[in-house]
Amino acid sequence: MARRGGYRPRRYVTRGDAAVWCPGGRWGPRRTRVTECRAVLRAEDLYTELLKDKADSVRPGAAGSFSCTIGGRNHTAGWEIRQNAVWTRGRVFLRCPRCMLRCTRLYLPLETSYLACRRCWGLTYTSRTLQNYKNTPWGRGVFARMFGTSRDWASLATYEKRQEQRERSRCRWAGRRGYLRNNLN
């Protein structure tokens, strides 16, 4: 697809675009997806652990650091709690050890790498490349009427993922209620 001036967008990544990449992309090296990382540390899981250990100190303004062992290697990162109307005792954010910005996920793409946020690693989401909402030439005519368009399939996949996320959230909160009740008594 040519643009004005004969410029064609590059469909592959270079070393300057992303710190990690997969060599087997359709048009050459591609960005690594967050689902392909070796480990993902989530702020939600840290929040649950903080409630287990010391629920009375979980409040906006609190901060600290944690360490974890993944694949025999020790990793350390910081956390802080910010005021939030939705989360009962404030929203937990992780601090990226590389750029020091707040994030909700820290990724370990390779066993030998370090923890960093998605932006530092140059990671992408699956939905940005595989399940986009664009109509394609296959999404028209008889074929589309029989099987649905790529937009229909992407919408269905997004709906199913959201349902799974809601169910996981309900399970997390069911477990946290016990820690919160024990702390109030």
Secondary structure as GFF3:
##gff-version 3
##sequence-region A 1 185
A	DSSP	three_ten_helix	4	6	.	.	.	ID=ss1
A	DSSP	beta_strand	21	25	.	.	.	ID=ss2
A	DSSP	beta_strand	28	31	.	.	.	ID=ss3
A	DSSP	three_ten_helix	34	36	.	.	.	ID=ss4
A	DSSP	beta_strand	39	42	.	.	.	ID=ss5
A	DSSP	alpha_helix	43	54	.	.	.	ID=ss6
A	DSSP	three_ten_helix	55	57	.	.	.	ID=ss7
A	DSSP	beta_strand	63	70	.	.	.	ID=ss8
A	DSSP	beta_strand	73	82	.	.	.	ID=ss9
A	DSSP	beta_strand	91	95	.	.	.	ID=ss10
A	DSSP	beta_strand	102	103	.	.	.	ID=ss11
A	DSSP	beta_strand	105	108	.	.	.	ID=ss12
A	DSSP	alpha_helix	118	121	.	.	.	ID=ss13
A	DSSP	three_ten_helix	126	128	.	.	.	ID=ss14
A	DSSP	three_ten_helix	137	139	.	.	.	ID=ss15
A	DSSP	alpha_helix	141	147	.	.	.	ID=ss16
A	DSSP	alpha_helix	150	184	.	.	.	ID=ss17
###
